[in-house]
Amino acid sequence: MTTQAPTQSSEFAEFGQRLIDLGMAMKRDQTTVRDLQALAKACGIKLLSLRSVPETEVRNG
């Protein structure tokens, strides 16, 4: 059995899956800021100045 370097399409598929995982985590109420930062970092995204706000504050603007 031979091992092959990942193809460009599989690299894009893996990156796409990491983005999906980040998006799904952003929808979950149980996701912590630390979780989001780790998932974003895996996508090459640096999240700055994240903070948690009560749901009422989000609705009322």
Secondary structure, DSSP 8 states (H G I E B T S, - for coil): -------HHHHHHHHHHHHHHHHHHHH-TT--HHHHHHHHHHTT----S-----HHHHHH-
